């Protein structure tokens, strides 16, 4: 059941959730990912027992982004199979994204999530760990791996 303060909480955090989703799935899919994640959580039987609803929404957005990626990969695989079968080859369109955006997109979903929360939302490691329900050590490891991969990719 949705509480009356859920709407206010959503209004307070909607921009942050869309920013996170944009980092994870890109700007065109981000609003849909957030809408699906929030709708799914509000309909959940566990919603009433959730203490940190913002953290729950962050995890829901990450999970929805994962689902979106899987769906996109399945679609791309089907399209590539059809293109190979039909011998149609489409040249890759030039990317409009800067080099850094491509490098960040090459990170794992978990690495993009902690990178976003650390650098765009400026959250300390302890808060990131709380929001994602993982250990501080896991956050530090993911950040270190992300930095290392970004250094390799951008150098």
Backbone torsions as a table, in degrees:
resi	resn	phi	psi	omega
1	UNK	NA	135.8	-178.6
2	UNK	-83.0	130.5	177.4
3	UNK	-88.0	159.4	-177.7
4	UNK	-64.0	-30.1	-179.1
5	UNK	-81.8	-5.1	178.2
6	UNK	-65.1	-38.1	178.5
7	UNK	-63.3	-42.5	178.4
8	UNK	-66.4	-41.3	178.1
9	UNK	-62.5	-41.5	178.2
10	UNK	-63.3	-46.4	179.4
11	UNK	-58.6	-36.7	-179.4
12	UNK	-66.9	-37.5	-172.4
13	UNK	-109.7	-0.6	-174.9
14	UNK	-57.7	-46.3	-178.8
15	UNK	-62.3	-39.9	178.0
16	UNK	-64.2	-42.5	-179.3
17	UNK	-65.5	-40.3	178.1
18	UNK	-67.7	-38.4	177.2
19	UNK	-62.6	-43.9	177.0
20	UNK	-60.6	-48.4	-179.3
21	UNK	-61.9	-36.9	177.8
22	UNK	-61.9	-40.6	177.7
23	UNK	-64.4	-35.4	-174.6
24	UNK	-84.9	-38.7	-173.5
25	UNK	-126.2	-3.7	-179.1
26	UNK	97.2	163.7	-172.9
27	UNK	-69.4	-28.8	-176.5
28	UNK	-75.7	-32.0	-177.9
29	UNK	-95.5	-14.2	-173.1
30	UNK	-56.2	-51.0	-179.0
31	UNK	-59.8	-37.9	178.9
32	UNK	-66.6	-39.3	178.7
33	UNK	-62.9	-45.1	179.9
34	UNK	-64.9	-45.0	-179.5
35	UNK	-60.3	-44.4	179.9
36	UNK	-65.3	-42.1	-178.7
37	UNK	-65.3	-45.3	-178.8
38	UNK	-67.4	-43.4	179.3
39	UNK	-60.9	-41.6	-179.6
40	UNK	-64.7	-40.0	-179.2
41	UNK	-70.8	-39.8	-179.4
42	UNK	-65.9	-29.5	179.5
43	UNK	-84.1	-10.4	-176.7
44	UNK	-71.4	144.5	176.9
45	UNK	-69.3	-24.8	-179.3
46	UNK	-78.4	-12.9	-173.4
47	UNK	-53.5	-39.2	-178.8
48	UNK	-62.8	-30.2	-177.1
49	UNK	-90.8	-5.8	-177.3
50	UNK	-72.3	125.7	-179.8
51	UNK	-86.7	-48.4	179.8
52	UNK	-103.5	90.0	-173.7
53	UNK	-69.7	-33.3	176.8
54	UNK	-62.4	-48.4	179.5
55	UNK	-60.5	-38.6	179.0
56	UNK	-63.4	-42.5	178.2
57	UNK	-65.4	-39.7	178.4
58	UNK	-59.5	-47.5	179.0
59	UNK	-63.2	-37.8	178.7
60	UNK	-65.0	-40.0	178.0
61	UNK	-64.1	-43.1	178.2
62	UNK	-61.3	-44.3	179.2
63	UNK	-64.4	-41.5	178.6
64	UNK	-65.5	-37.4	176.8
65	UNK	-62.6	-41.7	176.6
66	UNK	-58.1	-46.6	-179.5
67	UNK	-62.1	-41.3	178.8
68	UNK	-63.1	-42.7	178.4
69	UNK	-61.7	-44.8	179.5
70	UNK	-60.6	-44.2	-179.8
71	UNK	-63.1	-42.5	179.3
72	UNK	-64.0	-43.1	179.1
73	UNK	-62.8	-40.9	177.2
74	UNK	-62.2	-43.7	179.6
75	UNK	-63.0	-45.6	-179.7
76	UNK	-62.6	-39.3	178.2
77	UNK	-61.5	-44.3	178.1
78	UNK	-63.2	-43.3	-179.0
79	UNK	-64.7	-40.5	178.7
80	UNK	-64.8	-39.7	178.9
81	UNK	-62.2	-41.9	178.6
82	UNK	-66.2	-42.1	-179.7
83	UNK	-63.0	-42.0	178.1
84	UNK	-65.0	-43.3	-178.6
85	UNK	-64.0	-40.3	-178.3
86	UNK	-87.7	-0.5	-179.6
87	UNK	57.6	34.7	175.6
88	UNK	-101.0	127.5	178.9
89	UNK	-122.2	123.8	178.8
90	UNK	-109.1	125.7	178.2
91	UNK	-65.5	144.6	178.4
92	UNK	-63.7	132.1	176.3
93	UNK	-70.7	143.9	179.0
94	UNK	-62.1	139.1	-178.4
95	UNK	-79.0	136.9	177.8
96	UNK	-93.6	-5.9	-178.1
97	UNK	-81.5	141.6	176.3
98	UNK	-68.8	164.9	-176.3
99	UNK	-56.5	-38.2	-178.5
100	UNK	-67.8	-39.2	179.4
101	UNK	-63.0	-40.2	176.8
102	UNK	-64.5	-40.5	-179.6
103	UNK	-64.4	-43.0	178.5
104	UNK	-65.6	-38.0	179.0
105	UNK	-64.6	-23.2	178.6
106	UNK	-79.3	-7.7	177.6
107	UNK	-76.1	158.8	175.0
108	UNK	-66.4	162.9	-179.9
109	UNK	-58.6	-43.4	179.7
110	UNK	-64.3	-41.8	179.6
111	UNK	-65.9	-41.1	176.9
112	UNK	-63.5	-38.7	-179.0
113	UNK	-63.7	-50.6	-178.5
114	UNK	-68.4	-33.9	177.3
115	UNK	-64.2	-44.5	178.3
116	UNK	-60.4	-49.9	-177.3
117	UNK	-65.3	-34.1	-178.4
118	UNK	-77.2	-43.8	-171.7
119	UNK	-100.2	-35.6	179.6
120	UNK	-88.2	-37.6	179.7
121	UNK	-95.2	-9.7	176.7
122	UNK	57.0	40.0	179.0
123	UNK	-88.0	142.3	174.6
124	UNK	-71.1	161.8	-177.5
125	UNK	-55.2	-42.1	-178.0
126	UNK	-62.3	-38.8	-179.7
127	UNK	-72.4	-37.5	176.6
128	UNK	-61.4	-43.8	179.1
129	UNK	-59.6	-42.7	178.9
130	UNK	-64.4	-46.0	-177.4
131	UNK	-63.1	-40.7	-177.1
132	UNK	-92.0	-3.2	-179.2
133	UNK	56.7	44.9	174.7
134	UNK	-130.2	169.8	-178.0
135	UNK	-75.6	158.2	176.8
136	UNK	-62.5	-36.2	177.2
137	UNK	-60.8	-39.8	178.6
138	UNK	-65.3	-39.2	177.6
139	UNK	-62.8	-47.9	-179.4
140	UNK	-60.6	-42.2	179.3
141	UNK	-62.5	-45.6	-179.3
142	UNK	-64.3	-40.2	177.6
143	UNK	-64.4	-43.0	-180.0
144	UNK	-63.2	-43.8	178.8
145	UNK	-63.9	-40.5	179.5
146	UNK	-64.0	-46.6	179.7
147	UNK	-60.4	-44.4	-178.9
148	UNK	-61.7	-46.1	-179.8
149	UNK	-65.6	-39.8	178.5
150	UNK	-64.0	-41.1	177.6
151	UNK	-60.1	-46.8	-180.0
152	UNK	-63.2	-44.8	-176.8
153	UNK	-67.7	-38.6	-174.3
154	UNK	-90.2	-8.8	-179.3
155	UNK	-92.6	NA	NA
